[in-house]
Amino acid sequence: MKTFQTKPTEGVAQVRAVEPVIMGLRLLLATLLLLLILVSCQDDDTSPGEVRDPSLPVQLDAFMPDSGGIRTKFIVKGFNFGSDISKIQVLFSSDERAATVLGVNNNTI
């Protein structure tokens, strides 16, 4: 009975050297795909239904809660606020202190 001894060939060594590169490319591709999904799922800043109509007045319907201390979060409901947070300012009449606006759409601040 004959026994054969095999030696690793250069082709096998090259395949083993390429495997980490392929794994790195797969990881990079998976990361880029995840990033693309996350970026494409973000809401747009403005939509046609949230643009303020300057020919109509701003309408305030509700202010919740109706009382609170400093740093109390509140919600203002109404109509025609717009969606540009940089153009929204909420002031309290007793001392004219400006509230920090966290978010806005055409009907809610």
N, C-alpha and C positions, 0 to 999 in steps of 0.2 A: 504494500500500500504506500502510495506516495503522499507526502504532505507538501502543501504549497504554502509558502510564506508570501504574504502580500505586503507591499510597502505603500505607504500613503503617497499618492501622486500629487503633483502640483495642482491639479484641478480641484481636488478635495480641499486642499489648504486654502485655495482662492475662494471656494464657496463658503467655508467657515469664516473667512475674513469679511465677506460681504454681508453675512447675516446681521451683525450689529448695525450696519449702515441701513439695511432694510427696516429693522426694528425702529431705528431713530426716525426714518422717513415716515413710517406708519404713525408714530407718536406725534410727529409734527403735523401730519395731515389731520389726525383726529383732533388736535388742539385747534388748528385753523378752522375746521368744520364747526366745532363747538363755539368758537368765537364768532363765526359768521352767523350762527343761529341766534346767539344772544344779542348781537347788534341788530339783526334784522327784526327782532321781536319787540324792540322799543317803540313806545308810542310816539307819534308825531306831535310836535309842539302845537301846531294849529291844524284844525280841520275846518272845512267850510261852515259847519254848524256852530263854531266857537268864535267866530270873528265878530267883534263889537260893531254894531251899526250906529254910527255917530248921529244919524237922523232921529234915533229913538233915545229917550231918556234912560238912565240907569234906574232900575227899579229894585228896591229893597223889600223883601217879603218877611224874612225871619232872621233873628239873631239868637244863636243858641250856644251856651246857656245865657240866660238873661242877666246873670250877675256872676261875679267871681273876683278873685284877687289878681295880683300881679302874676304873670306867667301862666294864667289860665288859658288853655287853648279853647278857641271858639270857632263857630262856623257861621258864615253869613250866606243866606239864601236869597236869591233874587233873579234878575234877568238883565242881560246886556252888559255883563262885566267884561267880556272879552277873554282872551286866554294868555295875553302877554303879562307875565308876572312883574316885569319891570315898570309897567304903567299903572299898577294897582297900588293904592295907598289907603290904609285904614287908620283913621285918627279918632281918638277919644276926646269928646268935647270938653270935659272938665279941665284937663291940663294939656290938651292937644299933643299927647304922646302918640307916636306912630307905633302900630302893631307890626310885628314881623309876619309877613305873608309867606306861608309855606307852600301854598299851591292855589291854583285858580283854574276854573273853566268858565264858560259863559254864564252858568247859573249858580256857582258855588265858589266862595272864597274860604 
